[in-house]
Amino acid sequence: MTARRNAAPEPAVVAGTEESVPDLRLAGLAVAAWLAALAGLHLTAAVTTALAAVAAMLAALLAGHLLGFLGRPAAPVRRHGWVVVAVLIGVVCGASATAARLMVRVAAPIRALVDERALVTAELVVRDDPRPVRGAAGRPATLLVRADLERLAARDGRRVAGPVRGLVLAADPAWRGLLPGQRVGAQGRLTAPRGGDLTAAVLTVTGPPAPHGPPPWLQRAAGTLRAGLQRACEPLPDEPGGLLPGLVVGDTSRLTPAVEADFRATGMTHLNAVSGSNVAIVVGAVLLLARWARAGPRAAVLACGLALIGFVILVRPSPSVVRAATMGAIGLAALAAGRPRAALPALCTAVAVLVLVDPELAGDAGFTLSVCATAGLLLLAPGWRDALRRRGVPVGLAEALAVPAAAQLTCGPVVAGISGTVSLVAVPANLLAVPAIAPATVLGVAAAVVSPVWPAGAEFVAWLASWPARWLVTVAGHGAGLPAGTLPWPGGVTGALLLAGLTVALLLATRRPLVRRLVAVCAVAVVLGTLPVRLLAGGWPPPGWVVVACAVGQGDALVLPVAAGRAVVVDAGPDPAGVDGCLRRLGVREVPLLVVSHFHADHVGGVAGVFRGRRVAGVLTPQWSEPAFGVYQVRVAALGGAASLRTAPVGWSWRAGGVALVALGPPYPLRGSRSDPNNNSLVLAAAVAGVRILLPGDAETEEQRALLEASPSAAFRADVLKVAHHGSAYQDPEFLDAVRPAVALVSVGAGNDYGHPNPGLLARLTRVGARVLRTDIDGDLAVVRDRRGLAVVARGTRPGRQP
């Protein structure tokens, strides 16, 4: 009897093992539909239709063979044949749905208007919140509005009835206040989209929208609650006050660029976007309250359903939010029911349905990250949690370790493909963030809900929520500041597939205990062997550097070393995060002088990043005070940082440490030129450790000629030239001949639409013996002086392009 009693639990153990095996029967269909839709977005409608037809034919033939109509199938075919049929059916569904949308996109009436770049009057329905796109120098900020074009009317009388997907590029700030679902009219010019999605046309408008009725009541309710949350966060400090709306509803309008950069560096960006985890936290809190109140199953399900609907209303029911709600609901159902075998087929079904309803989701990075994170939660996290518990790890700690690790592992290939880096601090940073996410989210939602009826109470709840938000800011800031926190990795599809392949191989290999131990030993050896090398000989900044051109996009930011931790900064680029990150990498803690060459946004837009966490003693500006908004930005930053502010006439000089500066121009104000702000740029001659450096700002042909007329050509001779105006074609050949640089640094943004840098200019510089390097290709560029002369070290993400 004793032996039988001891053996009785064995069937339960076996059953539990079978239950732990995930059900992958629908996975092939879902993945095939997803990939077919993704391929269709980059193919023509005819090719996508042909793909669906071929897959349907193959599926019919194989199904007939399996059913015995075409002979008796072999054993391997019987075993795996229906899986292949499911994959082929997924291809048929995904390709067919995408082909149908592509036919609408390339319909003859709309295509004719787009090809002619016709001026049209459009009636459209806004699909998502208007998003600001960072403006370039001298250009107003642009708003990007995704919309359904319902009707188009050209000036010649042609009319096209939709709806078709469109993208509106608007300069008027009145577009900013539109809500999803709102119907408006507009006039503008149609242009062709870039492809890769279902957008049929891009409508560029300059005037305000003409509303055709109010937004839907759901969107108005959401707008009221979101505005109430923003008001409740206004008394808070900038960093937690800007982060909290992002955590709760994905509203990052007040998020400081520095915090955004820290979150990106530590792999915590997903916290600022509405995802399935947000839904699971809110609905999970309601579920806990229902259980605490001893509510029955039906009452708990009803309460959770109402919470889910309310949260979707709060964050606005756009396609991305519906996707997040679907994924979060699946994850919550799996957690509540304890049935991963049922949850995974539900996830696969949701993926297939969402892709078929909106094939454009197949190419959406947020959709991919949501699916990957949910799949990691269902496939990997339970096993890892149980393994940790078997080794004596407490239940809560095991859950906290397994969930972020599984999410990071499954999302890692997508993030690597997008960013071209692999973060080494993402898992520990997300692990440290776990305790703060749920309190901040739940309290933030509560603040939004009570804000319309009790504003003071909403401010108090927001203040409570700011404390976990402060913790997240602290974690991101320290994680981003760690050396060797990220490693370069091939970007794009190639990099994502490479890391995905390595991840799958590693997961399969570690199923064997011996291989698992070997992998652990190798990982520890790599970290212990390479990390100290990166820390001690990280190579940045390189010894003996005399100037660094920071990779800040389409803009300028240069650094001249004065002493350890102290440097002169010349211009601040278009974005605070860019220049702040460059100064962090260089270890700059104090700026005795910030020089502004002129007030265009690509030179002063990041001025706040120079002041972040640093003492700036003085700010030097040109005498030409245009454009006005750039002047305002610099003055506000100087006033807030208690820095002195002065202008520099010709002949002004300054010296500190190993840096000497002299103002060479402009010799007189230039008016009526191609660009007066550019042609009144402050032109500096710098000397650092005996190396002559010329910093001409964005001086164009007119100012360069005026400089040559006012001073002897020998005054402009330099070893290093910061090429003016990002390498534009507006350069005076005689001025370049006077400089005769050994090194030419081009500060330029990748993919800019100005044609910078000009190929002819680069060729001319090369012919006169200059070594030309560009920040868009090589990243941060440091000029180094050693015993052998000058050298250039590039800190980029493309090792093959580094010198």
C-alpha positions in Angstrom: 0.0 0.0 0.0 2.8 2.4 0.8 4.4 1.8 -2.5 1.2 2.4 -4.4 0.5 5.6 -2.4 4.0 6.9 -3.2 3.6 6.1 -6.9 0.1 7.6 -7.2 1.2 11.1 -8.2 3.1 9.9 -11.3 0.2 10.4 -13.7 -0.2 14.0 -12.6 3.5 14.6 -13.2 3.2 13.2 -16.7 0.1 15.2 -17.4 1.8 18.3 -16.2 4.7 17.7 -18.6 2.3 17.3 -21.5 0.5 20.4 -20.4 3.8 22.3 -20.4 4.5 21.5 -24.1 3.2 24.5 -26.1 0.6 24.0 -28.8 2.2 25.3 -32.0 -0.4 24.0 -34.5 -1.6 27.5 -35.4 1.9 29.1 -35.3 2.8 28.1 -38.8 -0.4 29.6 -40.3 0.0 32.9 -38.3 3.7 33.3 -39.1 3.1 32.5 -42.8 0.3 35.0 -43.1 2.5 37.6 -41.4 5.5 37.1 -43.6 3.3 36.9 -46.8 1.7 40.2 -45.9 5.1 41.7 -45.2 6.5 40.6 -48.5 3.4 41.9 -50.3 3.9 45.4 -48.9 7.2 45.5 -50.9 5.9 43.8 -54.0 3.3 44.7 -56.7 -0.3 43.7 -56.5 0.2 41.3 -59.5 3.1 39.5 -57.9 1.4 39.2 -54.6 -1.7 37.8 -56.3 0.4 35.3 -58.1 2.0 34.2 -54.8 -1.4 33.6 -53.3 -2.5 31.6 -56.3 0.6 29.4 -56.3 0.2 28.8 -52.5 -3.5 27.9 -53.0 -2.6 25.4 -55.7 0.1 23.7 -53.7 -2.2 23.6 -50.6 -5.0 21.9 -52.6 -2.6 19.4 -54.1 -1.1 18.5 -50.8 -4.5 18.3 -49.0 -5.8 16.0 -51.8 -2.7 13.8 -51.3 -3.2 13.6 -47.6 -6.9 12.7 -48.0 -6.0 9.9 -50.3 -7.4 11.3 -53.5 -3.9 11.4 -55.1 -2.5 8.1 -53.7 -1.5 6.9 -50.3 1.0 9.4 -48.7 4.2 8.3 -47.1 4.6 8.3 -43.3 6.7 11.5 -43.1 4.1 13.3 -45.3 1.3 12.1 -43.1 3.1 13.3 -40.0 4.0 16.8 -41.2 1.7 17.3 -44.2 -1.1 19.2 -42.5 1.4 21.5 -40.9 2.6 22.4 -44.4 -1.0 22.8 -45.5 -1.6 25.3 -42.7 1.5 27.2 -43.7 0.4 27.4 -47.3 -3.1 28.5 -46.2 -1.5 31.3 -44.2 0.4 32.4 -47.3 -2.8 32.4 -49.3 -4.6 34.5 -46.6 -1.8 37.0 -46.0 -1.0 37.5 -49.7 -4.6 37.7 -50.8 -5.5 40.3 -48.1 -2.5 42.4 -49.0 -3.0 42.1 -52.7 -6.6 43.4 -52.3 -5.3 46.5 -50.4 -2.5 47.0 -52.9 -5.0 47.1 -55.8 -6.8 50.0 -54.0 -3.4 51.8 -53.5 -2.5 51.6 -57.2 -6.0 52.2 -58.6 -5.8 54.2 -61.8 -7.7 57.4 -60.7 -5.6 58.0 -57.6 -2.4 57.0 -59.3 -3.0 59.5 -62.1 -3.5 62.4 -59.6 -0.3 61.4 -57.7 1.8 61.1 -60.9 0.7 64.6 -61.9 1.4 66.0 -58.4 -2.1 67.5 -58.7 -3.5 70.2 -56.5 -6.6 68.8 -54.9 -9.3 69.5 -52.3 -9.6 66.5 -50.0 -12.0 65.2 -47.5 -10.3 63.0 -45.0 -10.7 61.2 -41.7 -7.8 61.4 -39.2 -6.6 57.9 -38.2 -4.1 58.7 -35.5 -2.7 61.5 -33.4 -0.8 64.1 -35.4 3.0 63.7 -34.8 5.5 66.5 -35.0 8.5 65.9 -37.2 11.7 67.7 -36.3 12.1 70.6 -38.6 15.3 71.4 -40.4 17.1 74.7 -40.1 15.0 77.6 -41.3 12.0 75.5 -41.9 8.8 75.4 -39.7 8.0 72.2 -37.8 6.0 69.7 -39.8 3.1 67.6 -38.5 2.6 64.1 -39.9 -1.0 63.1 -39.9 -2.2 59.6 -40.9 -5.6 59.7 -42.5 -8.1 58.0 -44.8 -8.7 60.1 -47.9 -12.4 59.9 -48.4 -12.8 62.2 -51.5 -10.4 64.0 -53.7 -11.4 66.8 -56.1 -8.8 68.1 -58.6 -9.0 71.6 -60.1 -9.8 70.2 -63.6 -13.0 68.6 -62.3 -11.8 65.0 -61.7 -13.1 63.4 -58.6 -11.9 60.2 -56.8 -13.9 58.5 -54.1 -12.1 56.5 -51.5 -11.3 55.6 -48.9 -7.6 55.2 -49.5 -4.7 55.4 -47.0 -3.0 58.8 -47.0 -0.3 60.7 -45.2 -0.8 64.5 -44.6 2.3 66.7 -44.1 1.0 69.9 -42.6 2.9 73.1 -41.5 0.0 74.9 -39.9 -0.2 74.3 -36.1 -4.0 74.1 -36.2 -3.5 70.4 -37.3 -2.0 69.6 -34.0 -5.3 69.7 -32.1 -7.1 67.1 -34.3 -8.3 63.9 -32.8 -8.5 60.4 -34.4 -11.8 59.8 -36.1 -12.3 63.5 -36.9 -13.4 64.5 -40.4 -11.8 67.5 -42.0 -11.2 69.1 -45.3 -7.9 70.4 -46.7 -6.3 71.7 -49.8 -2.8 70.6 -50.9 -0.6 68.9 -53.5 -0.4 65.1 -53.9 2.9 63.4 -54.1 4.0 59.7 -54.3 4.6 57.8 -51.1 7.9 56.1 -50.4 6.4 52.5 -50.5 6.6 49.6 -48.1 3.1 50.3 -46.7 -0.5 50.8 -47.9 -0.2 54.6 -48.2 -1.6 55.6 -51.6 -0.7 59.3 -51.6 1.1 62.0 -49.6 -0.9 65.3 -49.3 1.2 68.3 -48.5 -0.8 71.2 -47.1 0.1 74.7 -46.0 -3.2 76.0 -44.6 -5.3 74.9 -41.6 -7.8 72.1 -41.7 -11.5 72.8 -42.2 -13.4 70.6 -39.6 -16.5 68.8 -40.8 -18.1 68.2 -37.4 -16.8 67.3 -34.0 -14.7 64.2 -33.3 -16.4 61.1 -32.0 -17.4 61.2 -28.4 -15.0 58.4 -27.5 -12.1 60.5 -28.7 -13.4 63.6 -27.0 -13.6 61.7 -23.7 -10.1 60.4 -24.2 -8.9 63.9 -25.0 -10.4 65.3 -21.8 -8.8 62.6 -19.6 -5.4 62.9 -21.3 -5.5 66.7 -20.9 -6.4 66.3 -17.3 -3.4 64.0 -16.7 -1.1 66.5 -18.4 -2.5 69.3 -16.1 -2.0 67.1 -13.0 1.7 66.5 -14.1 2.5 70.2 -14.6 3.6 70.9 -11.0 6.1 68.0 -11.1 9.7 68.3 -12.2 10.4 68.1 -15.9 11.8 64.6 -16.0 9.2 62.6 -14.0 6.4 65.0 -15.1 7.2 64.4 -18.8 7.7 60.6 -18.3 4.5 59.8 -16.5 2.0 60.6 -19.4 4.3 58.4 -21.6 4.1 55.5 -19.1 0.3 55.7 -18.8 -1.1 56.7 -22.2 2.0 56.9 -24.5 1.9 60.7 -24.6 5.6 61.7 -24.9 4.9 65.4 -25.9 6.6 66.6 -22.6 9.3 63.9 -22.4 12.7 65.6 -22.2 15.1 64.6 -25.0 17.7 63.6 -22.4 15.4 61.1 -20.7 14.3 59.8 -24.1 18.0 59.2 -25.1 18.6 57.4 -21.8 15.6 55.1 -22.3 16.8 54.3 -25.8 20.3 53.4 -24.6 19.0 51.1 -21.9 16.3 49.3 -23.9 13.5 50.9 -21.9 11.8 52.7 -24.8 8.9 50.3 -24.8 7.8 51.8 -21.5 6.9 55.0 -23.3 4.6 53.3 -25.8 1.2 51.8 -25.1 1.8 48.0 -25.2 0.2 44.8 -23.9 2.0 45.2 -20.6 0.1 48.5 -19.9 -3.2 46.7 -20.5 -2.1 43.7 -18.4 -1.1 46.0 -15.5 -4.4 48.0 -15.5 -6.7 45.0 -16.0 -4.6 42.9 -13.6 -5.0 45.6 -10.9 -8.8 45.4 -11.4 -8.6 41.6 -11.2 -6.8 41.8 -7.9 -9.4 44.2 -6.5 -12.2 41.9 -7.7 -10.5 38.9 -5.9 -9.9 41.0 -2.8 -13.6 41.9 -2.8 -14.5 38.2 -3.2 -16.3 38.8 -6.4 -17.4 35.8 -8.4 -15.8 34.8 -11.7 -18.5 36.4 -13.8 -18.3 39.7 -11.9 -14.5 39.7 -12.1 -14.6 39.1 -15.9 -17.1 41.8 -16.3 -15.0 44.3 -14.2 -11.9 43.4 -16.2 -13.7 43.8 -19.5 -15.0 47.3 -18.5 -11.5 48.2 -17.4 -10.1 47.1 -20.7 -12.6 49.1 -22.6 -12.0 52.2 -20.4 -8.3 52.0 -20.8 -8.6 51.7 -24.6 -10.8 54.8 -24.5 -8.3 56.6 -22.4 -5.3 56.0 -24.7 -7.5 56.4 -27.8 -8.7 53.4 -29.9 -6.2 53.8 -32.7 -5.0 50.7 -34.6 -1.8 50.5 -32.5 -3.8 50.7 -29.2 -6.2 48.0 -30.4 -3.2 45.8 -31.2 -1.8 46.4 -27.7 -5.1 45.7 -26.1 -5.4 42.4 -27.9 -1.9 41.3 -26.9 -2.3 42.4 -23.3 -5.6 40.6 -23.0 -4.0 37.4 -24.3 -1.2 37.6 -21.8 -3.6 38.4 -18.9 -5.8 35.5 -19.9 -2.8 33.1 -19.9 -1.7 34.4 -16.5 -5.2 34.2 -15.0 -6.2 30.8 -16.4 -2.7 29.1 -16.1 -3.2 27.5 -19.5 -0.3 28.4 -21.8 -1.5 25.7 -24.2 -4.7 27.7 -24.8 -2.9 31.1 -24.7 -0.5 30.4 -27.5 -3.1 29.4 -30.1 -5.0 32.5 -29.1 -1.9 34.6 -29.7 -1.5 33.0 -33.1 -5.1 33.6 -34.0 -4.9 37.2 -32.9 -1.8 37.7 -35.1 -3.4 36.2 -38.1 -6.7 38.1 -37.7 -4.9 41.5 -37.1 -2.7 41.0 -40.1 -5.6 40.1 -42.4 -7.7 43.0 -41.2 -4.8 45.5 -41.6 -1.9 44.1 -43.6 0.1 47.2 -42.9 0.7 45.9 -39.3 3.0 43.3 -40.8 5.7 45.9 -41.3 5.1 47.8 -38.1 7.9 47.7 -35.6 5.6 48.2 -32.6 3.4 45.3 -33.7 6.5 43.0 -34.1 7.7 44.0 -30.6 4.3 43.4 -29.1 4.0 39.9 -30.6 7.6 39.0 -29.7 7.2 40.1 -26.1 4.0 38.3 -25.7 5.4 35.1 -27.3 8.4 35.3 -24.9 6.0 35.7 -22.0 4.1 32.5 -23.0 6.9 30.3 -24.4 10.0 31.2 -22.3 9.1 33.0 -19.1 7.1 30.1 -17.4 9.9 27.6 -18.0 12.6 29.9 -16.8 10.5 30.9 -13.8 10.0 27.3 -12.8 13.6 26.5 -13.3 14.6 29.3 -11.0 12.1 28.2 -8.4 13.5 24.6 -8.5 16.9 26.1 -7.6 15.5 27.9 -4.5 14.8 31.3 -5.9 11.7 32.9 -4.3 8.5 33.0 -6.4 8.3 36.8 -6.8 12.0 37.1 -7.6 11.9 34.3 -10.1 8.9 35.9 -11.9 10.7 39.3 -11.9 13.8 37.7 -13.4 12.2 35.5 -16.0 9.7 38.1 -17.5 12.1 40.9 -18.5 14.8 38.4 -19.6 12.3 36.5 -21.9 11.0 39.8 -23.3 14.4 41.1 -24.0 15.6 37.9 -25.6 12.6 37.7 -28.0 12.6 41.4 -28.8 16.4 41.7 -29.1 16.7 40.9 -32.8 14.0 43.5 -33.7 15.7 46.2 -31.6 19.1 45.3 -33.0 17.8 45.6 -36.6 16.3 49.0 -35.9 19.1 50.5 -33.8 22.2 48.7 -35.1 23.2 48.0 -31.5 22.9 45.3 -28.9 22.4 46.6 -25.3 24.3 44.9 -22.5 22.4 46.8 -19.8 18.8 46.3 -21.1 18.0 43.2 -19.0 19.3 44.5 -15.7 17.8 48.0 -16.4 14.4 46.5 -17.1 14.7 44.2 -14.1 15.4 47.2 -11.9 12.4 49.0 -13.5 9.9 46.2 -12.9 8.9 47.3 -9.3 8.1 50.8 -10.5 6.1 50.2 -13.6 2.9 48.9 -12.1 2.6 51.6 -9.4 3.3 54.4 -11.8 0.9 53.1 -14.4 -2.0 52.4 -12.0 -1.6 55.7 -10.1 -1.3 57.6 -13.4 -4.5 56.1 -14.7 -6.2 57.0 -11.4 -5.0 60.6 -11.8 -6.4 60.8 -15.3 -9.8 59.4 -14.3 -10.3 61.7 -11.3 -8.9 64.8 -13.1 -12.2 66.1 -14.6 -14.1 66.0 -11.2 -11.3 66.6 -8.7 -8.2 68.4 -10.1 -6.5 68.8 -6.7 -6.9 65.1 -6.0 -5.5 64.3 -9.5 -2.4 66.4 -8.7 -1.9 64.5 -5.4 -2.2 61.1 -7.1 0.2 62.3 -9.9 2.7 63.4 -7.2 2.5 59.9 -5.7 3.0 58.4 -9.2 6.0 60.6 -9.8 8.1 58.7 -7.2 8.2 55.4 -9.1 8.7 57.5 -12.3 11.7 59.2 -10.7 13.1 55.7 -10.0 12.8 54.9 -13.7 14.5 58.1 -14.7 17.4 57.2 -12.3 17.7 53.7 -13.6 17.8 54.9 -17.2 20.3 57.7 -16.4 22.8 55.4 -14.7 22.4 52.7 -17.2 23.0 55.0 -20.1 26.1 56.4 -18.4 27.8 53.0 -18.0 30.7 52.5 -20.4 30.4 49.6 -22.9 26.7 49.5 -22.3 25.9 48.9 -26.0 27.8 46.9 -28.6 27.6 47.7 -32.4 25.7 45.2 -34.5 24.7 45.1 -38.2 21.5 47.0 -38.7 18.4 46.3 -40.9 16.9 42.9 -41.8 20.4 41.3 -42.0 21.3 42.2 -38.4 17.9 41.2 -37.1 18.0 37.8 -38.8 21.5 37.2 -37.7 20.8 37.8 -34.0 17.5 35.8 -34.3 19.4 32.9 -35.7 22.0 33.0 -33.0 19.3 33.3 -30.4 17.4 30.3 -31.6 20.6 28.2 -31.9 21.5 29.2 -28.4 18.1 28.2 -27.0 18.2 24.9 -28.7 21.8 24.2 -27.7 21.2 25.0 -24.0 18.5 22.3 -23.7 21.4 19.9 -23.0 23.0 20.4 -19.5 26.5 20.0 -20.7 26.1 22.6 -23.5 24.2 24.9 -21.0 27.2 24.8 -18.6 29.6 25.4 -21.5 27.7 28.4 -22.7 27.5 29.9 -19.2 31.3 29.5 -18.8 32.0 31.0 -22.2 29.6 33.9 -21.5 31.3 34.7 -18.2 34.7 34.3 -19.8 33.8 36.8 -22.6 32.4 39.3 -20.1 35.4 39.0 -17.8 37.8 39.1 -20.7 36.4 41.8 -22.9 34.6 44.1 -20.6 37.7 45.3 -18.7 39.4 45.8 -22.1 36.5 48.0 -23.2 36.5 49.8 -19.9 40.3 50.4 -19.6 41.1 50.8 -23.3 37.7 51.7 -24.6 39.4 54.1 -27.0 37.1 57.0 -26.6 38.1 59.7 -26.4 41.4 58.7 -28.0 44.5 60.0 -26.4 45.8 63.2 -27.8 42.5 64.4 -29.3 42.3 68.0 -30.4 38.8 68.3 -31.8 35.7 66.0 -32.0 32.9 66.5 -34.5 29.9 64.9 -32.9 27.4 62.8 -34.9 24.2 64.8 -34.1 22.4 64.3 -37.3 21.9 67.2 -39.8 23.6 69.8 -37.7 26.9 70.9 -36.1 28.4 70.2 -32.7 32.2 70.3 -32.2 34.2 69.9 -29.0 37.7 71.3 -28.2 39.5 70.0 -25.1 40.6 72.5 -22.5 41.6 70.1 -19.7 40.3 66.8 -18.2 36.5 67.1 -18.0 36.5 70.6 -19.5 36.0 71.6 -23.1 34.8 74.3 -25.4 31.6 73.4 -27.4 31.0 75.0 -30.7 27.3 74.7 -31.7 24.8 72.3 -30.2 23.2 70.4 -33.1 19.5 70.0 -33.7 18.6 67.9 -30.6 19.6 68.0 -26.9 20.1 64.3 -26.7 22.7 64.2 -29.5 25.1 66.7 -28.1 24.5 65.6 -24.5 25.4 62.0 -25.5 28.5 63.1 -27.3 29.7 65.2 -24.3 29.0 62.2 -22.0 31.1 60.0 -24.1 33.9 62.5 -24.0 33.6 62.9 -20.2 32.9 66.6 -20.4 31.6 67.9 -17.1 32.3 71.6 -17.5 32.0 73.9 -20.5 34.0 77.2 -20.0 32.6 78.5 -23.3 29.7 77.6 -25.6 30.1 79.2 -29.0 27.0 79.6 -31.2 28.0 80.2 -34.9 24.5 81.3 -35.8 20.9 80.8 -34.7 19.5 78.2 -37.1 17.8 75.2 -35.5 20.5 72.7 -36.6 23.0 74.6 -34.6 21.1 75.7 -31.5 18.2 73.2 -31.2 20.2 71.1 -28.8 21.5 73.9 -26.6 19.7 72.5 -23.6 21.7 69.3 -23.9 25.0 71.2 -23.3 23.6 72.5 -20.0 22.3 69.2 -18.8 24.3 68.3 -15.7 27.1 70.6 -16.6 28.3 74.1 -15.6 28.5 76.4 -18.6 30.4 79.5 -17.8 29.7 81.6 -20.8 27.9 81.7 -24.2 29.3 83.5 -27.2 27.0 84.4 -30.1 27.3 86.3 -33.4 26.1 89.8 -33.8 23.4 88.8 -36.4 20.4 87.9 -34.3 18.2 85.9 -36.6 16.1 83.8 -36.7 14.3 85.0 -33.6 13.3 81.7 -32.2 16.9 80.5 -32.2 18.0 83.6 -30.3 15.2 83.0 -27.8 16.4 79.4 -27.3 19.9 80.4 -26.6 18.9 83.2 -24.2 16.6 81.0 -22.2 19.3 78.3 -21.9 21.9 80.8 -20.8 19.6 82.4 -18.3 18.5 79.0 -16.8 22.1 77.9 -16.6 23.4 81.2 -15.1 25.9 81.6 -18.0 27.1 85.0 -19.2 26.0 85.9 -22.7 28.0 88.1 -25.1 28.5 88.7 -28.8 31.8 88.5 -30.6 33.1 91.2 -33.0 35.9 90.6 -35.4 39.2 90.3 -33.5 37.7 88.9 -30.3 40.0 86.4 -28.7 39.9 83.9 -25.8 42.3 81.5 -24.2 42.0 78.7 -21.6 44.2 75.7 -21.1 45.5 74.5 -24.4 42.7 76.2 -26.5 43.0 79.6 -28.2 40.2 81.2 -30.2 40.1 84.2 -32.5 37.1 85.6 -34.3 37.8 86.1 -38.0 34.4 87.1 -39.3 32.0 88.1 -40.5 34.0 91.2 -41.5 30.7 93.2 -41.8 27.0 92.4 -41.8 25.8 90.8 -45.1 22.3 91.6 -46.2 20.3 90.3 -49.2 22.4 87.1 -49.6 21.1 83.7 -50.3 20.8 83.1 -46.6 21.7 86.0 -44.3 21.9 84.0 -41.1 24.3 81.5 -42.7 26.4 84.3 -44.3 26.7 86.1 -41.0 28.0 83.0 -39.2 30.7 83.5 -36.6 33.9 82.3 -38.1 36.6 81.1 -35.6 40.2 80.2 -35.9 41.2 77.8 -33.1 44.5 76.4 -32.0 44.7 73.3 -29.8 48.0 71.8 -28.9 49.6 73.5 -31.9 47.0 72.2 -34.4 45.2 75.0 -36.3 41.4 74.4 -36.8 39.1 76.6 -38.8 35.4 76.7 -37.8 33.4 78.6 -40.4 29.8 77.7 -39.2 27.5 77.7 -42.2 29.3 80.5 -44.1 28.5 80.3 -47.7 30.0 81.8 -50.9 29.2 85.4 -50.0 30.8 85.4 -46.6 33.8 83.4 -47.7 34.5 85.9 -50.4 34.1 88.8 -47.9 36.5 87.1 -45.6 39.2 86.8 -48.3 38.6 90.5 -49.2 39.0 91.6 -45.6 42.0 89.5 -44.5 45.1 87.9 -46.1 44.6 84.3 -47.2 47.3 83.2 -44.7 44.9 84.0 -41.9 42.7 81.1 -42.9 45.4 78.4 -43.2 44.4 75.5 -41.1 45.3 71.8 -40.5 41.7 70.9 -39.8 38.7 72.3 -41.5 35.1 71.9 -40.3 33.5 72.0 -43.7 31.0 74.9 -43.9 27.2 74.2 -44.1 27.4 70.4 -44.0 29.3 70.2 -47.2 26.9 72.2 -49.4 27.8 73.3 -52.9 27.9 77.0 -51.9 31.6 77.2 -51.3 34.2 79.5 -52.7 37.1 77.6 -54.4 39.6 80.4 -53.5 38.6 80.1 -49.9 39.2 76.4 -49.9 42.5 76.9 -51.6 43.5 79.4 -48.8 42.6 76.9 -46.1 44.4 73.9 -47.6 43.4 71.5 -44.8 45.0 68.1 -44.1 41.8 66.9 -42.6 38.2 68.0 -43.6 35.4 67.1 -41.2 31.8 67.1 -42.6 29.0 67.3 -40.0 26.0 66.0 -41.8 22.9 63.9 -41.2 22.2 60.6 -43.0 19.5 60.7 -45.6 19.0 64.5 -45.6 17.0 66.0 -48.5 19.4 68.8 -49.1 22.0 66.8 -51.1 24.6 67.4 -48.4 27.5 66.8 -48.8 28.0 67.9 -52.4 30.1 65.2 -54.3 31.9 67.9 -56.3 33.0 69.6 -53.1 34.3 66.3 -51.6 36.2 65.6 -54.8 37.8 69.0 -54.7 38.9 68.6 -51.1 40.3 65.2 -51.8 42.3 66.5 -54.8 44.0 69.2 -52.7 45.2 66.5 -50.3 42.6 66.6 -47.5 41.4 63.5 -45.8 37.6 63.8 -45.8 35.4 62.2 -43.2 31.7 62.4 -42.6 29.6 62.0 -39.4 26.7 60.4 -41.2 29.0 57.5 -42.2 31.6 57.3 -39.4 29.8 58.7 -36.3 31.8 60.9 -33.9 35.1 62.0 -35.5 38.2 62.8 -33.4 41.3 64.4 -34.8 44.4 63.2 -32.9 47.9 64.6 -32.7 50.7 62.3 -31.9 54.5 62.1 -32.6 53.8 61.1 -36.2 51.4 64.0 -37.0 47.7 64.1 -37.4 45.4 61.1 -37.4 41.6 60.6 -37.4 39.7 58.2 -35.2 36.0 57.5 -35.9 33.6 56.2 -33.4 30.8 54.9 -35.7 28.6 51.9 -36.0 30.0 50.7 -39.3 33.4 49.3 -38.5 34.2 48.7 -42.2 34.1 52.5 -42.7 36.3 53.4 -39.8 39.9 54.5 -40.6 
